[in-house]
Amino acid sequence: MPIYEYKCKDCGTRFERIRSMKDADASIGCQHCASDNTVRVLSTCYTKSDGMTSRSSSSGCAGCSGGSCSSCSH
């Protein structure tokens, strides 16, 4: 199962959970304050090959395709 990252809109805590793909966007409680006001965020990935470091990052959510929107605060 994949690891997904979430951010609490109430306390700002970022946390990870292992969940099935079908449950990725389902409501999940914050591990810090127990609020259900959370959103899934996209991870940053670092890779290294032949001495070169590369960073792959996406902002936003699936709803805004990496742009700005009110649902994910990016």
N, C-alpha and C positions, 0 to 999 in steps of 0.2 A: 504494500500500500504506500502511496506517496505521502510525503511530509508537506503540509501546508502551513503558511505563516498567516497570522491574524494580528490585527491591531484593535485595541479597545478604544472606542471614540470617547469614552468617559474618563478613563485614567491615563490613556496613552501607552499602556503596556503592550509590547509586542511579544507574541508567543507562538510556538509551533505545536501542531498536533498531527499525528498519523491518522489519516481518515481515508475512507474509500472515495473514489472519484465522484460517485453519485452524491456523497454527503459534503463535498468540498465547500459548497456555498450555503449549506444549511446553517441555521443559527447555532452558535456555540458560545458558551459562557467564558468570560475572561477569567484566567487563572489567578489574577491578583485581586480583583474587586467583585467578581461573580456577575458583572453586568452582561446582558445579552446584546448590548449595543456595540457589536464588533463587526469588522469587515475583513475579508481575505485580502492580503497584499501579495504582490509579486516579489520573489526573492532576487537578490543579487548573487551572481555566480562569478567566481574567480577561477581562471584556469591558467596553467603554466605549461608551456611546451617549448623545448629548445631554448630555454633561457628567456623567453618572452612571456610577459604576463598580460592577460586579457581580462577585461571586466565586461560582463554582460549584465545590463540592468534594465528593468522596465518599471515605469511608474504608472500609476493609475490602476484601474480594474478592468475586468472584461467588458463592463458596460460602457466605458469611455475609451477603450482601446489605447490607453496610454496618454490620453489628453487630460484636460482638467474637467472634473465634475464634482458635484456636491456629495455624491454617494460615497466616494472614497477619500475625499479631502486631499487629493493630489492635483 
